[in-house]
């Protein structure tokens, strides 16, 4: 039974796309030969969609707290924003722009005043006509974002999908299905359009991921099971889609259909709330796979350098960052980065952008961002070798015996973790990491055993999902129940790789549990708290997660919080200064401890976190 194009459909679309990409991730990685054969396109697309799905869930949670439900504009806007801030790699950045282009149209208000999500209005958001326009705008926007568009890539697949959708008649479900069929046809043709793909005998990996995403959209709206697109074998030619599609419906027998709903709800690292919604909306015929090509064995190596990409003379680094800047500054940034390297993609708008480029001088690319505005979440990846690092990975050393992965709220704490030999995942307020990001960090740690420190109670489920995924890859992972960064510091201080795994888990868990934690924050609005009513601008002192003190002065409130914590005893006080914390405050608090509490030591770290001027730990 077809479903309307509304916020619930967007939620289901995210869940099904995440599941499809989760299943196809390794296959897409294996056929990734363009623009750089670094074997990570499937993973990047998965992480991008995971960020989008989390943002949509947050939109539903926010409305649920007030007893309302989000509209189509809210949901699709959240999906696009989540993809933008979580975009990974060239493919993920382009997908974020595609979703942003769709959101521009689906978030509009109908000309007659009909609100978003009302499919009854002619051309209103949620109608078939609006979906056609959204897909067309999505394809157009990618050409605007990419500095030098190349045919035979995901850009071509998106364009052909939009053209096919434009010729469709009927409901939004029919339009989505037409877009999916058009994308499959375009994907099959990519080896004939881009020489590096033809030599390798594969289709475009980014286009393959888009097929999965459009297949999920078709499933969320129509309930029809998309058939496989094409099959690609590294040791053979590209086979036609017709031979694969033939008889596909016959192969979906009664038992397969009976289990489709269960498969749609299977865990693919998705957040539990996303999965739950997928099971509600998924019926017997909702697609659970995007039909991406199968690839057997290792990724194929192109016979040549691939139009200058992936060869020894190609750029050495991939640089990605989020950027807060105005349009004029971004225009200048595009011109400068275009002269520094290639594969330039800049997506976003309204003051927030995602920048992706391949360069030899990573520092210059970052400096260009600093000149344009405020870059953050900077990621620099070294391609390593002409084959995108695959040979290096095959020759990489044996994994370490044990490592620590910690989520931290600031660059200063990330540096502290690095000094202690831990792998840090740095986050910003309101932008929690996805489980896939934690899995990547566990892989980066390259150890047989890993201690995972979430350092936030809200990340318990996310960290648990990441740990479970890492275990399926052969890594022994212990989730240490740290609820704050200062507990993570305490756990890291007693970490000892030389003792047994279980003993290390017990020691780190005990150290974290013996550390009380507090933080100073500034109230954004009037609200009820455990300590009474606070007003916007009040300084809040939170102890073990609950508001215990409300004050007007940061130093006075911090002193009151500190006294309350030390009234129960303590041997060590840890202060972590945030970006907004005055330098004199930590010195004042240290002096207060020396004068009032004998035999209590203090230590101060420059955390650099935003949103919490000061973190306090008492052991």
C-alpha positions as CSV (number, residue, x, y, z in Angstrom):
1,X,0.0,0.0,0.0
2,X,1.5,3.4,-1.0
3,X,2.4,5.8,1.7
4,X,2.2,9.6,1.6
5,X,5.3,11.7,1.3
6,X,5.3,13.1,4.8
7,X,7.6,13.4,7.8
8,X,7.0,9.7,8.7
9,X,8.0,8.7,5.2
10,X,11.3,10.7,5.5
11,X,12.0,8.9,8.8
12,X,11.4,5.5,7.2
13,X,13.4,6.5,4.2
14,X,16.4,7.3,6.4
15,X,16.1,3.9,8.3
16,X,15.8,1.9,5.1
17,X,18.6,3.8,3.3
18,X,20.8,3.2,6.4
19,X,20.1,-0.5,6.4
20,X,20.6,-0.9,2.6
21,X,24.0,1.0,2.8
22,X,24.9,-1.1,5.8
23,X,24.5,-4.3,3.8
24,X,26.1,-2.9,0.7
25,X,28.9,-0.9,2.3
26,X,31.7,-3.5,1.7
27,X,30.6,-4.1,-1.8
28,X,30.6,-0.4,-2.7
29,X,34.0,0.0,-1.0
30,X,35.3,-2.8,-3.1
31,X,34.4,-1.2,-6.5
32,X,35.6,2.3,-5.5
33,X,38.2,3.3,-8.1
34,X,37.2,6.9,-8.9
35,X,38.2,9.7,-8.2
36,X,40.7,7.9,-5.9
37,X,40.8,4.2,-5.4
38,X,40.8,4.4,-1.6
39,X,38.1,1.8,-1.0
40,X,35.9,3.9,1.3
41,X,32.9,5.2,-0.7
42,X,30.4,2.7,0.9
43,X,31.6,3.5,4.4
44,X,31.5,7.3,3.7
45,X,27.9,7.1,2.4
46,X,26.8,5.0,5.3
47,X,28.3,7.5,7.9
48,X,26.6,10.4,6.0
49,X,23.2,8.8,6.0
50,X,23.6,7.7,9.7
51,X,24.2,11.4,10.6
52,X,21.1,12.3,8.6
53,X,19.0,9.6,10.3
54,X,20.1,10.8,13.8
55,X,19.1,14.4,12.9
56,X,15.6,13.2,11.8
57,X,15.2,11.3,15.0
58,X,16.2,14.4,17.0
59,X,13.5,16.4,15.1
60,X,10.9,13.8,16.1
61,X,12.1,13.8,19.7
62,X,12.0,17.6,19.8
63,X,8.4,17.7,18.6
64,X,7.4,14.8,20.8
65,X,8.4,16.7,23.9
66,X,5.8,19.3,23.1
67,X,3.1,16.7,22.0
68,X,3.4,17.5,18.3
69,X,4.9,15.8,15.2
70,X,7.2,17.4,12.7
71,X,6.0,18.4,9.3
72,X,7.6,17.4,6.0
73,X,9.7,20.5,5.9
74,X,11.1,19.9,9.4
75,X,11.9,16.3,8.7
76,X,13.5,16.7,5.2
77,X,15.4,19.8,6.5
78,X,16.8,17.8,9.4
79,X,17.8,15.0,7.1
80,X,19.7,17.5,4.8
81,X,21.3,19.3,7.8
82,X,22.4,16.0,9.4
83,X,23.9,14.8,6.1
84,X,25.7,18.2,5.8
85,X,27.4,18.1,9.2
86,X,28.2,14.4,8.9
87,X,29.2,14.1,5.3
88,X,32.3,12.0,4.7
89,X,34.4,11.9,1.6
90,X,33.6,13.0,-1.9
91,X,30.6,10.8,-2.2
92,X,29.1,11.7,1.1
93,X,29.5,15.4,0.4
94,X,27.7,15.1,-2.9
95,X,24.9,13.1,-1.3
96,X,24.5,15.9,1.3
97,X,24.1,18.4,-1.5
98,X,21.5,16.1,-3.2
99,X,19.5,16.0,0.0
100,X,19.8,19.7,0.5
101,X,18.5,20.3,-3.1
102,X,15.5,18.1,-2.3
103,X,14.9,19.9,1.0
104,X,14.9,23.3,-0.8
105,X,11.8,22.2,-2.8
106,X,10.0,19.9,-0.3
107,X,10.4,22.5,2.4
108,X,8.6,25.1,0.4
109,X,5.1,26.3,1.1
110,X,2.5,25.9,-1.6
111,X,1.6,28.9,-3.7
112,X,-2.0,28.8,-2.4
113,X,-0.8,28.9,1.2
114,X,-1.2,25.2,1.8
115,X,1.2,24.1,4.4
116,X,4.1,21.7,3.8
117,X,3.2,18.1,3.6
118,X,-0.3,18.6,2.1
119,X,-0.4,16.5,-1.0
120,X,-3.8,17.7,-2.0
121,X,-2.5,21.0,-3.2
122,X,-1.3,21.1,-6.8
123,X,2.4,21.1,-6.6
124,X,2.4,21.4,-2.9
125,X,5.3,19.8,-0.9
126,X,4.4,16.1,-0.5
127,X,2.8,15.9,-4.0
128,X,4.2,14.0,-7.0
129,X,4.9,17.2,-8.8
130,X,6.9,18.5,-5.8
131,X,8.9,15.3,-5.7
132,X,9.7,15.6,-9.4
133,X,10.9,19.2,-8.8
134,X,12.9,18.1,-5.8
135,X,14.8,15.4,-7.6
136,X,15.5,17.8,-10.5
137,X,16.7,20.5,-8.1
138,X,18.9,17.9,-6.3
139,X,20.6,16.9,-9.5
140,X,21.1,20.5,-10.6
141,X,22.6,21.5,-7.2
142,X,25.3,18.8,-7.4
143,X,26.7,20.3,-10.6
144,X,26.8,23.7,-8.8
145,X,28.7,22.2,-5.9
146,X,31.3,20.3,-7.8
147,X,34.1,22.4,-9.2
148,X,34.7,20.2,-12.3
149,X,31.8,17.9,-12.9
150,X,32.6,14.5,-14.6
151,X,30.0,12.4,-16.4
152,X,29.8,8.7,-15.6
153,X,29.7,9.4,-11.9
154,X,27.0,9.9,-9.3
155,X,26.2,13.3,-10.9
156,X,25.1,11.5,-14.1
157,X,23.1,8.9,-12.1
158,X,21.2,11.7,-10.2
159,X,20.5,13.5,-13.5
160,X,19.1,10.5,-15.3
161,X,17.0,9.6,-12.2
162,X,15.5,13.1,-12.1
163,X,14.7,12.9,-15.8
164,X,13.0,9.5,-15.4
165,X,11.0,10.9,-12.4
166,X,9.9,13.8,-14.5
167,X,8.3,11.5,-17.1
168,X,6.4,9.5,-14.5
169,X,2.7,9.8,-13.9
170,X,0.8,9.1,-10.7
171,X,1.6,9.3,-7.0
172,X,4.8,10.2,-5.2
173,X,5.5,6.5,-5.0
174,X,5.3,6.1,-8.8
175,X,7.7,9.1,-9.1
176,X,10.2,7.6,-6.6
177,X,10.1,4.2,-8.4
178,X,10.7,5.8,-11.7
179,X,13.7,7.7,-10.3
180,X,15.1,4.4,-8.9
181,X,14.6,2.6,-12.2
182,X,16.3,5.6,-14.0
183,X,19.2,5.5,-11.6
184,X,19.7,1.8,-12.2
185,X,19.8,2.3,-15.9
186,X,22.3,5.2,-15.6
187,X,24.5,3.2,-13.2
188,X,24.8,0.4,-15.7
189,X,26.1,2.9,-18.3
190,X,28.8,4.5,-16.2
191,X,31.6,2.1,-17.3
192,X,31.0,3.3,-20.9
193,X,31.2,7.0,-19.9
194,X,34.2,7.0,-17.6
195,X,37.3,5.2,-18.8
196,X,38.7,4.3,-15.4
197,X,35.5,2.4,-14.6
198,X,35.5,0.6,-17.9
199,X,39.1,-0.6,-17.5
200,X,38.3,-1.9,-14.0
201,X,35.0,-3.5,-15.1
202,X,32.9,-1.8,-12.4
203,X,30.2,0.8,-12.1
204,X,30.6,4.1,-10.3
205,X,30.7,3.4,-6.5
206,X,29.0,6.7,-5.6
207,X,26.2,6.1,-8.2
208,X,25.8,2.6,-6.7
209,X,25.2,4.2,-3.3
210,X,22.7,6.6,-4.8
211,X,20.8,3.7,-6.2
212,X,20.5,2.3,-2.7
213,X,19.2,5.6,-1.3
214,X,16.6,6.0,-4.1
215,X,15.6,2.3,-3.7
216,X,15.0,3.1,0.0
217,X,12.9,6.1,-1.0
218,X,10.8,4.0,-3.4
219,X,10.3,1.5,-0.7
220,X,9.3,4.0,1.9
221,X,6.6,5.4,-0.4
222,X,5.5,2.4,-2.5
223,X,6.1,-0.8,-0.6
224,X,7.4,-2.5,-3.7
225,X,10.7,-4.5,-3.6
226,X,13.2,-3.0,-6.0
227,X,15.1,-5.7,-8.0
228,X,18.9,-5.8,-8.3
229,X,20.5,-3.2,-10.5
230,X,23.5,-4.9,-12.1
231,X,26.1,-7.3,-11.1
232,X,29.8,-6.5,-11.4
233,X,32.6,-9.0,-11.2
234,X,36.2,-7.7,-10.7
235,X,37.4,-10.5,-13.0
236,X,34.8,-10.1,-15.7
237,X,32.8,-7.7,-17.8
238,X,29.9,-5.6,-16.6
239,X,26.7,-7.6,-17.1
240,X,23.5,-6.2,-18.3
241,X,20.7,-5.3,-15.9
242,X,18.1,-7.2,-17.9
243,X,19.5,-10.6,-17.1
244,X,19.5,-9.7,-13.4
245,X,16.1,-8.3,-13.3
246,X,14.5,-11.2,-15.2
247,X,12.5,-13.4,-12.9
248,X,13.3,-11.3,-9.8
249,X,9.7,-11.2,-8.7
250,X,9.4,-14.9,-9.0
251,X,12.4,-15.4,-6.8
252,X,10.7,-13.4,-4.1
253,X,8.7,-16.4,-2.8
254,X,6.1,-16.5,0.0
255,X,8.6,-17.2,2.7
256,X,10.8,-14.3,1.6
257,X,7.9,-11.9,1.7
258,X,6.8,-13.2,5.1
259,X,10.2,-12.3,6.5
260,X,10.6,-8.9,4.8
261,X,9.3,-6.9,7.7
262,X,11.7,-8.7,10.0
263,X,14.6,-8.0,7.7
264,X,13.7,-4.3,7.5
265,X,14.0,-4.1,11.3
266,X,17.4,-5.9,11.4
267,X,20.2,-4.0,13.1
268,X,22.7,-2.4,10.8
269,X,24.4,-0.1,13.3
270,X,21.2,2.0,13.2
271,X,20.1,3.8,16.3
272,X,17.4,1.8,18.0
273,X,14.8,4.5,17.6
274,X,15.4,4.7,13.8
275,X,15.0,0.9,13.6
276,X,11.8,1.0,15.6
277,X,10.2,3.4,13.2
278,X,11.3,1.4,10.2
279,X,9.5,-1.6,11.6
280,X,6.3,0.4,12.1
281,X,6.3,1.7,8.6
282,X,7.7,-1.3,6.8
283,X,5.2,-3.8,5.4
284,X,5.6,-7.1,3.5
285,X,6.9,-5.4,0.4
286,X,9.1,-2.5,1.7
287,X,12.5,-2.8,0.0
288,X,15.3,-3.6,2.3
289,X,18.1,-3.4,-0.2
290,X,19.1,-0.8,-2.7
291,X,20.2,-3.5,-5.2
292,X,23.9,-2.4,-5.4
293,X,26.3,-4.5,-7.4
294,X,28.0,-7.4,-6.0
295,X,31.8,-7.5,-6.0
296,X,33.8,-10.7,-5.4
297,X,37.2,-10.6,-3.8
298,X,39.4,-7.5,-3.5
299,X,38.6,-4.3,-5.3
300,X,39.7,-4.3,-9.0
301,X,42.7,-2.2,-9.9
302,X,42.3,0.0,-13.0
303,X,44.8,-0.7,-15.7
304,X,45.8,2.9,-15.9
305,X,46.1,5.9,-13.7
306,X,42.4,6.9,-14.1
307,X,42.5,10.3,-15.7
308,X,45.1,11.5,-13.3
309,X,43.4,10.3,-10.1
310,X,44.9,7.7,-7.9
311,X,48.3,7.8,-9.6
312,X,51.6,8.7,-7.9
313,X,51.3,12.2,-9.2
314,X,47.8,12.7,-7.8
315,X,47.1,14.8,-4.6
316,X,48.4,13.2,-1.4
317,X,45.7,14.3,1.0
318,X,41.9,14.5,1.3
319,X,40.8,17.5,3.4
320,X,37.3,17.9,4.8
321,X,35.9,20.4,7.2
322,X,32.8,22.2,8.2
323,X,33.0,26.0,7.7
324,X,31.0,28.9,9.1
325,X,31.3,31.6,6.5
326,X,29.2,33.9,4.3
327,X,28.6,33.4,0.6
328,X,31.1,35.9,-0.6
329,X,33.9,34.3,1.4
330,X,33.0,30.9,0.2
331,X,33.1,32.0,-3.4
332,X,36.7,33.2,-2.8
333,X,37.5,30.0,-1.0
334,X,36.3,27.9,-4.0
335,X,38.6,29.8,-6.3
336,X,41.6,29.3,-4.0
337,X,41.0,25.6,-3.4
338,X,40.5,25.0,-7.1
339,X,44.0,26.2,-7.6
340,X,45.4,24.0,-4.9
341,X,44.0,20.6,-5.9
342,X,41.1,18.7,-7.4
343,X,37.9,16.8,-6.5
344,X,36.7,20.1,-5.0
345,X,33.1,20.0,-3.6
346,X,31.7,22.7,-1.5
347,X,28.1,22.2,-0.3
348,X,25.7,24.0,2.1
349,X,24.5,27.5,2.5
350,X,22.9,29.8,5.1
351,X,26.3,30.3,6.7
352,X,27.3,26.6,7.1
353,X,29.3,24.7,4.5
354,X,31.0,21.3,4.1
355,X,34.3,21.6,2.2
356,X,36.0,18.7,0.5
357,X,39.2,18.8,-1.6
358,X,42.1,16.6,-2.6
359,X,45.4,18.5,-2.3
360,X,49.2,18.0,-1.8
361,X,49.4,20.9,0.8
362,X,46.8,20.0,3.5
363,X,47.9,23.0,5.6
364,X,47.2,25.4,2.8
365,X,43.7,24.0,2.4
366,X,43.0,24.5,6.0
367,X,44.5,28.0,6.1
368,X,42.2,28.9,3.2
369,X,39.3,27.9,5.3
370,X,40.5,30.0,8.2
371,X,40.7,33.0,6.0
372,X,37.2,32.4,4.7
373,X,35.6,31.9,8.1
374,X,35.7,29.4,11.0
375,X,36.5,25.8,10.0
376,X,36.0,22.9,12.4
377,X,35.7,19.2,12.4
378,X,38.8,19.1,10.2
379,X,39.6,15.7,8.8
380,X,42.8,15.1,6.9
381,X,43.5,11.7,5.3
382,X,46.7,10.7,3.5
383,X,46.0,8.6,0.5
384,X,49.4,6.9,0.9
385,X,49.9,5.0,-2.3
386,X,48.9,4.9,-5.9
387,X,46.2,2.3,-5.2
388,X,44.5,4.5,-2.6
389,X,46.3,2.8,0.3
390,X,45.0,-0.7,-0.3
391,X,48.5,-2.2,-0.7
392,X,49.6,-0.3,2.4
393,X,46.6,-1.8,4.3
394,X,47.6,-5.2,3.2
395,X,51.2,-4.6,4.5
396,X,50.1,-2.8,7.7
397,X,51.7,-4.1,10.9
398,X,50.1,-6.4,13.4
399,X,47.5,-4.7,15.5
400,X,48.5,-3.6,19.0
401,X,47.4,-5.7,21.9
402,X,45.1,-3.1,23.5
403,X,44.0,0.5,22.9
404,X,41.6,3.2,24.2
405,X,39.0,5.1,22.2
406,X,37.5,8.1,24.0
407,X,34.8,10.6,23.1
408,X,35.9,14.1,24.2
409,X,34.2,17.6,23.9
410,X,37.2,19.7,23.0
411,X,40.5,19.8,21.1
412,X,42.5,20.1,24.3
413,X,41.2,16.9,25.7
414,X,41.8,15.2,22.4
415,X,45.4,16.2,22.7
416,X,45.6,14.9,26.2
417,X,44.2,11.6,25.0
418,X,46.7,11.4,22.1
419,X,49.5,12.0,24.6
420,X,48.3,9.1,26.6
421,X,48.2,6.9,23.5
422,X,44.4,6.9,23.1
423,X,42.3,7.6,20.0
424,X,40.0,10.6,20.5
425,X,36.7,11.4,18.8
426,X,36.2,15.1,19.2
427,X,32.6,16.3,19.3
428,X,30.8,19.7,19.5
429,X,27.7,20.6,21.5
430,X,24.6,19.3,19.8
431,X,26.5,17.2,17.3
432,X,27.0,13.8,19.0
433,X,29.0,11.2,17.0
434,X,27.2,8.5,15.1
435,X,27.9,4.8,15.9
436,X,29.7,4.5,12.6
437,X,32.1,7.3,13.6
438,X,32.9,5.4,16.7
439,X,33.4,2.2,14.7
440,X,35.9,4.0,12.5
441,X,37.8,5.2,15.5
442,X,38.0,1.7,16.8
443,X,39.3,0.6,13.5
444,X,41.8,3.4,13.5
445,X,43.1,2.4,16.9
446,X,44.2,-0.9,15.2
447,X,44.2,-3.1,18.2
448,X,42.9,-6.6,19.1
449,X,41.3,-5.2,22.3
450,X,39.7,-1.8,22.8
451,X,38.4,0.1,25.8
452,X,35.6,2.5,24.6
453,X,34.9,5.6,26.8
454,X,31.7,7.4,25.7
455,X,32.1,10.0,28.4
456,X,28.4,11.0,28.1
457,X,25.3,9.1,29.3
458,X,23.4,10.1,26.1
459,X,25.9,8.1,24.1
460,X,25.3,4.8,25.9
461,X,23.2,3.3,23.1
462,X,25.4,4.7,20.3
463,X,28.6,3.4,21.9
464,X,27.0,0.0,22.6
465,X,26.0,-0.3,18.9
466,X,29.6,0.6,17.8
467,X,31.1,-1.9,20.2
468,X,28.8,-4.6,18.9
469,X,29.7,-3.9,15.3
470,X,33.4,-3.8,16.1
471,X,33.0,-7.2,17.8
472,X,31.7,-8.7,14.6
473,X,34.9,-7.6,13.0
474,X,37.0,-9.5,15.5
475,X,37.9,-6.8,17.9
476,X,37.3,-7.4,21.6
477,X,35.6,-4.2,22.9
478,X,34.8,-3.3,26.5
479,X,32.4,-0.4,27.0
480,X,33.6,1.5,30.1
481,X,30.5,3.3,31.5
482,X,32.0,6.8,31.7
483,X,29.4,9.5,32.0
484,X,31.6,12.6,31.8
485,X,35.0,13.6,30.4
486,X,36.5,13.8,33.9
487,X,35.5,10.2,34.5
488,X,37.2,9.3,31.2
489,X,40.4,11.1,32.4
490,X,40.3,9.1,35.6
491,X,39.8,5.8,33.7
492,X,42.5,6.6,31.2
493,X,45.0,7.4,34.1
494,X,44.7,3.8,35.5
495,X,44.7,2.0,32.1
496,X,47.4,-0.6,31.9
497,X,47.8,-2.6,28.7
498,X,50.1,-5.0,30.4
499,X,47.5,-6.6,32.7
500,X,44.7,-8.9,31.7
501,X,41.8,-7.5,29.7
502,X,39.3,-8.2,32.5
503,X,41.5,-6.7,35.2
504,X,41.9,-3.5,33.1
505,X,38.2,-3.3,32.6
506,X,37.6,-3.5,36.3
507,X,40.3,-0.9,37.2
508,X,39.1,1.6,34.6
509,X,35.4,1.1,35.6
510,X,36.3,1.5,39.3
511,X,38.3,4.7,38.6
512,X,35.4,6.2,36.6
513,X,32.8,5.2,39.2
514,X,34.9,6.7,42.0
515,X,35.0,10.1,40.3
516,X,32.1,12.5,40.9
517,X,31.6,15.0,38.1
518,X,30.3,18.5,37.7
519,X,30.1,21.1,35.0
520,X,29.3,24.8,34.8
521,X,26.8,26.0,32.1
522,X,24.8,29.0,31.2
523,X,21.0,28.7,30.9
524,X,19.7,29.5,27.5
525,X,16.1,30.1,28.6
526,X,13.8,30.0,31.6
527,X,13.2,26.5,32.9
528,X,12.4,24.4,35.9
529,X,15.4,22.6,37.5
530,X,16.1,20.4,40.5
531,X,17.4,23.6,42.2
532,X,14.4,25.8,41.3
533,X,13.5,28.0,38.4
534,X,16.4,29.5,36.4
535,X,16.3,32.4,34.0
536,X,18.2,32.9,30.7
537,X,21.8,33.9,31.4
538,X,21.9,32.2,34.9
539,X,25.0,30.2,35.7
540,X,24.1,26.6,36.4
541,X,26.2,24.2,38.5
542,X,25.4,20.6,37.6
543,X,26.6,17.8,39.9
544,X,26.4,14.2,38.5
545,X,24.1,15.5,35.8
546,X,21.5,17.4,37.9
547,X,21.3,21.1,38.4
548,X,22.4,21.7,42.0
549,X,23.3,25.4,42.1
550,X,21.8,28.4,40.3
551,X,23.9,31.6,40.4
552,X,24.7,34.8,38.6
553,X,28.5,34.7,38.8
554,X,30.6,32.0,37.2
555,X,33.3,32.1,39.9
556,X,31.0,32.1,42.9
557,X,28.8,29.3,41.4
558,X,31.9,27.2,40.7
559,X,33.2,27.7,44.2
560,X,29.8,26.6,45.7
561,X,29.7,23.5,43.5
562,X,33.3,22.6,44.4
563,X,32.5,23.0,48.2
564,X,29.4,20.7,47.8
565,X,31.4,18.1,46.1
566,X,34.3,18.1,48.6
567,X,32.0,18.1,51.5
568,X,31.8,14.3,50.9
569,X,35.5,14.0,50.8
570,X,38.1,13.7,48.0
571,X,41.8,13.3,47.3
572,X,42.1,14.8,43.8
573,X,40.3,17.6,42.0
574,X,40.5,17.9,38.2
575,X,39.5,21.1,36.5
576,X,39.0,21.2,32.7
577,X,38.9,24.7,31.3
578,X,36.5,25.4,28.5
579,X,36.9,27.8,25.6
580,X,34.9,30.5,27.5
581,X,36.5,30.0,30.9
582,X,38.6,32.9,32.2
583,X,42.2,31.8,32.9
584,X,42.1,33.3,36.4
585,X,39.1,31.1,37.4
586,X,41.0,27.8,37.6
587,X,43.8,29.5,39.5
588,X,41.3,30.9,42.0
589,X,39.7,27.5,42.5
590,X,43.1,25.8,43.0
591,X,43.9,28.4,45.6
592,X,40.6,27.8,47.3
593,X,41.3,24.1,47.5
594,X,44.8,24.7,49.0
595,X,43.4,27.0,51.6
596,X,40.3,25.1,52.6
597,X,41.1,21.4,52.1
598,X,44.3,19.8,53.3
599,X,45.8,16.9,51.5
600,X,43.7,17.5,48.4
601,X,45.6,17.8,45.2
602,X,44.5,19.6,42.1
603,X,45.3,19.4,38.4
604,X,44.1,21.7,35.5
605,X,43.7,20.8,31.9
606,X,42.9,23.0,28.9
607,X,39.9,21.2,27.4
608,X,38.8,23.8,24.9
609,X,35.2,22.5,25.1
610,X,32.3,24.9,24.1
611,X,29.1,25.2,26.0
612,X,30.5,24.2,29.4
613,X,33.0,26.8,30.7
614,X,34.3,24.5,33.4
615,X,34.3,20.7,34.1
616,X,35.1,19.5,37.6
617,X,36.0,16.0,38.7
618,X,36.6,14.8,42.3
619,X,38.2,11.5,43.1
